[in-house]
Amino acid sequence: MGIIGWTFFWVGITFALYIGIAIWSRVSTTAGFYVAGQGVPTVANGMAVAADWMSAASFISMAGLVAFLGSDGSVYLMGWTGGYVLLALLLAPFLRKFGKFTVPDFVGTRYYSNVARVVAAIVTLFVSFTYVAGQMRGVGVVFGRYLEPVLQPISQVVGLEVITLGVIAGMFVVATYAVLGGMKGITYTQVAQYCVLIFAYMLPAVAIAFLLAGNPIPHIAIGDVLPRLDGLSEEFLGTNYSDPFQNFSMLNVFCITVALMVGTAGLPHVIVRFYTVKKVRDARWSAFWALLFIAILYTIAPAVGMFAKYYILSSFSDLGAMGMLAEEEWVRNWAQAGLIQTEAWTDGMSAEAMLQTIDRDIIVLATPEIAGLSAILVGIVAAGGMAAALSTASGLLLVISSSVAHDIYAEIINPNAPDERRLLAGRVTIVVAVVLAGLLGIYPLGFVAEVVAFAFGLAAAAFFPVIVLGIFWKRCTKEGAIAGMIVGLTFTFSLIILMRAHVVLPFIFETPILESFLGVNAQGIGTVGMILSFATIFIVSKMTDPPPQEVQDLVEQIRYPRVITAEELAEGSQVSPGQAEAGGA
Amino acid sequence: MPKMSREEYWQKQLRRTLILLSVWFVVGLLSGVLLIEPLNTFVFGGIPFGFWMAQQGSIFVFVSLILIYAVASDRLDAEAGLAEVDDESTSGPGAGH
């Protein structure tokens, strides 16, 4: 069997596994559907969070992105891992103690307001939809790249593009296990998907580390490769690979890192994961396992980036561009797939011009071939890419469904609906969400590439401040929370639009309306939005009446791992009435 | 009865959270961003130190911080007499004592 045969084999096996898990773990209650009955073991939950977190973009594009950004690529590495520290210390254990299903549930109850709940549900929908659109596209792209020779004839018969067929296949698989199993099905499939994707990622990384440095551990092999890469980079590109601030200013590196960290901690599909474990202690440990599993990929990715860039530059140094085209098989293969524009290659072209003709995704996609892995293993990498895209898509779809079916339908429109009815609403909305997300994947809007800036910026500015202050500051009021969410949301949203107008609305604007906000670019603007949101919540809360006693008691409950009895609460407030203030200050 | 008041428990948790978050800031944002250039003058095992912190070291520290938090919180729960509580969300008020 060749690469295509083995790819079919592995993708087929893993798809069958996911559907098998879905049938085994199907659920019959809303608690099972939304939070897996709160019975997921911590290590399994950690793997599920990791798979949920690591998308097609993490798997395919991140190493390439970091390789092309050099030192400044650390904004993604630190940003997408450091947020888990905030999540573990400031949010996860307390939200688990709160114990209800969704982020809007917490916001609505803590701020004793259905307005706050609806605002939170709308933000959740917006953030999750922008994020999921990119995932479904990722499914289609992975299918298209690996299975094109087989899908091509089918696509001619049915008259659809290869990517469209890929998206439809992905929609079918996700819909099956999400509708049947809800959160429980999704969680256990994600555990399997994590194992597939991390194995698929490590395998070529280890092989290429051994090939280049004689050491199979990528983290150690970089010590051998980086000095050589710096030398080549200096010679051909004029700068060291490891020199900082070549692509972003220090201010932007700082702001982007903070926005991604805080945004990570505020993303609803990540937060909701910590509702699924059994007790408060498990939420803390889940966060640890999750970041550990994520860190495996995130510390290998920059190494893969360095290896690939070194390999490309050293090959260029030995052979020149035309020599590479003649000698290197992977160059010809990926030129055929359209990821290297070799038509632009000439004798004596500069390394910089040559690098510009190479698609960043090549860094991960071509490493198995560069490392000389056999067809059977290249097929596993394809299955890993699919696993990454599907696991993230399914987690997001569940959050979208819970916002509509739980927060808006069951809590506001029809609070008396029986459990079966709510479960049906959840299943129906998940199907609708899959179809909508699939359509967004088939007909991508111009700004899909910008969704990361949107999703993280909005999560950082709208969610993180209200949730953190809701836990750590008893005096925080509903007026403060609503004002803070609206200020953070509108500021971040409008500034991203202003700065990315030429990408979001290309038919109206040719250049951005605003270059930057005081030197901060669109990706980092969430940091400014977050600061404004914190400030608004603080000022408005100080000016309004303190929250009612039962809300202050709720905060007291959230902070303590055990259930506090009514007598204990009364006792606490009798002994020292000022304590509530002091504890929250 | 619990051996530690709720207030004391919470103050201890707050203090620990603050300390761990300061480490988070120093390691991630200070050494990986603001001070990366001076730190890059130190080279260990072929890798400039600031660059290594930004792309590898900070991530290892982040994982360790959550581990320390989980272990220390377990210990504090035990001290406060909260360790044996099995499932506080479904058990009745005051169960586990």
Interface residues (C-beta under 8 A of the other chain):
Chain A: Q38 V66 S71 G73 S74 L77 M78 T81 G82 Y84 V85 L86 A88 L89 L90 P93 K97 G99 H219 I222 G223 D224 L226 P227 S242 D243 P244 F245 M250 V253 F254 T257 V258 M261 K278 K279 V280 R281 R284 W285 A287 F288 L291 L292 A295 Y298 T299 P302 F472 E556 R559 Y560 P561 R562 V563 I564 T565 A566 E568 G572 Q579 G583
Chain B: R6 E7 Y9 W10 Q11 Q13 L14 T17 L20 L21 W24 G28 L29 G32 V33 L34 I36 E37 N40 G45 G46 I47 P48 G50 F51 A54 Q55 Q56 S58 I59 F60 F62 V63 L65 I66 L67 Y69 A70 S73 D74 D77 L82 V85 D86 D87 E88 S89 S91 G92 P93 G94 A95 G96
